[in-house]
């Protein structure tokens, strides 16, 4: 086989395998929904790059692209919660609108005008996505009412298949949190 054809074939196989890696091993899977490793790491990057959200001294001495494990596990936990709420939001047939987004900003900051400063280090897309995530949580809480929401919340965590890539830790359904990965897995 000519070297050029072999090289092209190897590139095609490598690209195919790379594409499959995110399908087979996402960062997080909640029911049928998944978040890729790239998307999760982008979320971590957004949070770690915002001094209003994360104290920059907690990130000192990290290698480029390296993030504190506790920060990553907290973001994975938050993403799982957002995904569960989004699934319930869709199941209930709720709709996002500007009033709901404004309510989310008020819940987060007291005064929605403070959002611009707090989100300044986030990309516009990430800030909007985060606002929508919080707005969906609020909408589900309001739709279900206090007792209904509490019952749904507990049931959602107990009945939904939740998986976390061992690179980030181990999902603990009892505490609804992400436990640190074993040392050998964390190094990989």
C-alpha positions as CSV (number, residue, x, y, z in Angstrom):
1,X,0.0,0.0,0.0
2,X,1.5,3.4,-0.9
3,X,2.6,5.4,2.0
4,X,0.3,8.3,1.2
5,X,-2.7,6.1,1.2
6,X,-1.6,4.5,4.4
7,X,-1.1,7.9,6.0
8,X,-4.6,9.0,4.9
9,X,-6.1,5.8,6.2
10,X,-4.4,6.2,9.6
11,X,-5.7,9.8,9.9
12,X,-9.2,8.7,9.0
13,X,-9.0,5.9,11.6
14,X,-7.6,8.2,14.2
15,X,-10.4,10.8,13.6
16,X,-13.0,8.1,13.7
17,X,-11.7,6.8,17.0
18,X,-11.5,10.4,18.5
19,X,-15.1,11.0,17.5
20,X,-16.2,7.7,19.1
21,X,-14.3,8.5,22.3
22,X,-16.8,11.2,23.2
23,X,-19.7,8.9,22.3
24,X,-18.5,6.0,24.4
25,X,-17.0,7.9,27.3
26,X,-18.5,11.3,27.9
27,X,-17.7,13.3,31.0
28,X,-21.2,13.0,32.3
29,X,-24.3,11.0,31.4
30,X,-27.6,11.7,33.0
31,X,-30.3,9.4,31.6
32,X,-30.0,9.7,27.8
33,X,-28.2,13.1,27.9
34,X,-24.5,13.4,27.9
35,X,-21.8,16.1,28.2
36,X,-18.6,15.6,26.3
37,X,-15.2,15.9,28.0
38,X,-14.5,19.0,25.8
39,X,-17.7,20.7,26.8
40,X,-17.1,19.9,30.5
41,X,-13.6,21.2,30.4
42,X,-14.8,24.4,28.6
43,X,-17.3,24.9,31.5
44,X,-14.5,24.4,34.0
45,X,-12.3,26.9,32.0
46,X,-15.1,29.5,32.1
47,X,-15.5,29.2,35.8
48,X,-11.8,29.2,36.6
49,X,-11.3,32.2,34.4
50,X,-13.8,34.3,36.3
51,X,-12.2,36.0,39.4
52,X,-15.7,37.0,40.6
53,X,-16.6,33.3,40.8
54,X,-13.3,31.6,41.7
55,X,-10.6,33.0,43.9
56,X,-7.6,33.1,41.5
57,X,-5.2,32.2,44.4
58,X,-6.9,28.8,44.4
59,X,-5.7,28.2,40.9
60,X,-2.1,29.4,41.5
61,X,0.7,27.0,40.5
62,X,-1.6,24.9,38.3
63,X,-0.3,23.7,35.0
64,X,-1.9,25.2,31.9
65,X,-5.2,23.4,31.5
66,X,-4.9,21.8,35.0
67,X,-7.7,22.6,37.4
68,X,-8.2,21.7,41.1
69,X,-10.0,18.4,41.4
70,X,-12.5,19.8,43.9
71,X,-13.5,22.6,41.5
72,X,-14.0,20.1,38.7
73,X,-16.1,17.8,40.9
74,X,-18.3,20.7,42.0
75,X,-18.9,21.7,38.4
76,X,-19.7,18.1,37.4
77,X,-22.2,18.0,40.3
78,X,-23.7,21.3,39.2
79,X,-23.9,20.1,35.6
80,X,-25.7,16.9,36.7
81,X,-28.2,19.0,38.6
82,X,-28.8,21.3,35.6
83,X,-29.3,18.3,33.3
84,X,-31.9,16.8,35.6
85,X,-33.7,20.1,35.8
86,X,-33.6,20.5,32.0
87,X,-35.1,17.1,31.5
88,X,-37.9,17.8,33.9
89,X,-38.4,21.3,32.4
90,X,-38.8,19.7,29.0
91,X,-41.1,16.9,30.4
92,X,-43.3,19.6,31.9
93,X,-43.5,21.4,28.6
94,X,-42.2,24.7,30.1
95,X,-40.9,27.6,28.1
96,X,-37.9,29.9,28.7
97,X,-38.7,33.6,28.3
98,X,-37.0,36.9,29.3
99,X,-39.1,37.2,32.5
100,X,-37.8,33.8,33.7
101,X,-34.2,34.8,32.8
102,X,-34.6,38.1,34.7
103,X,-35.9,36.1,37.7
104,X,-32.9,33.9,37.5
105,X,-30.6,36.9,37.5
106,X,-32.5,38.4,40.5
107,X,-32.1,35.1,42.3
108,X,-28.4,35.0,41.6
109,X,-27.5,38.6,42.2
110,X,-30.4,40.4,44.0
111,X,-30.1,43.1,41.3
112,X,-30.0,41.9,37.7
113,X,-27.8,44.8,36.8
114,X,-25.0,43.2,38.7
115,X,-25.0,40.3,36.3
116,X,-22.9,42.2,33.7
117,X,-20.0,42.6,36.2
118,X,-20.3,39.1,37.5
119,X,-20.4,37.6,34.0
120,X,-17.8,39.9,32.5
121,X,-15.1,37.2,32.4
122,X,-17.5,34.6,30.9
123,X,-18.1,34.3,27.2
124,X,-21.5,35.7,26.2
125,X,-22.7,32.2,25.2
126,X,-21.6,30.7,28.5
127,X,-23.3,33.5,30.6
128,X,-26.5,33.0,28.6
129,X,-26.4,29.3,29.0
130,X,-25.8,29.5,32.8
131,X,-28.6,32.0,33.1
132,X,-30.9,29.6,31.2
133,X,-29.8,26.7,33.4
134,X,-30.8,28.6,36.6
135,X,-34.0,29.8,35.0
136,X,-35.0,26.2,34.2
137,X,-34.4,25.3,37.9
138,X,-36.6,28.1,39.0
139,X,-39.3,27.2,36.5
140,X,-39.4,23.6,37.7
141,X,-39.5,24.6,41.3
142,X,-42.4,27.0,40.7
143,X,-44.3,24.6,38.5
144,X,-44.1,21.7,41.0
145,X,-44.5,23.7,44.2
146,X,-42.5,23.2,47.4
147,X,-43.7,19.7,48.2
148,X,-43.9,18.4,44.6
149,X,-40.5,19.8,43.9
150,X,-38.9,18.1,46.9
151,X,-40.5,14.8,46.0
152,X,-39.4,15.1,42.3
153,X,-35.9,16.1,43.3
154,X,-35.3,13.1,45.5
155,X,-36.9,10.7,43.0
156,X,-34.9,12.2,40.1
157,X,-31.6,11.5,41.8
158,X,-32.7,8.0,42.9
159,X,-34.3,6.9,39.6
160,X,-32.1,8.5,36.9
161,X,-29.0,6.6,35.6
162,X,-26.1,9.0,36.3
163,X,-22.6,8.2,35.2
164,X,-19.4,10.2,35.7
165,X,-16.2,9.5,33.8
166,X,-13.7,8.1,36.2
167,X,-11.3,10.8,35.1
168,X,-13.3,13.2,37.2
169,X,-14.3,11.0,40.1
170,X,-17.0,8.6,41.1
171,X,-20.7,9.4,41.3
172,X,-22.0,8.8,44.8
173,X,-25.9,8.5,44.6
174,X,-26.1,8.5,48.4
175,X,-24.6,11.9,48.9
176,X,-25.5,13.1,45.3
177,X,-22.0,14.2,44.9
178,X,-18.8,13.3,43.0
179,X,-16.2,11.6,45.0
180,X,-12.5,12.1,44.2
181,X,-11.1,9.6,41.7
182,X,-8.6,7.0,42.9
183,X,-5.0,8.3,42.6
184,X,-4.2,6.1,39.6
185,X,-7.3,7.2,37.7
186,X,-6.6,10.9,38.5
187,X,-3.1,10.6,37.0
188,X,-4.5,9.2,33.7
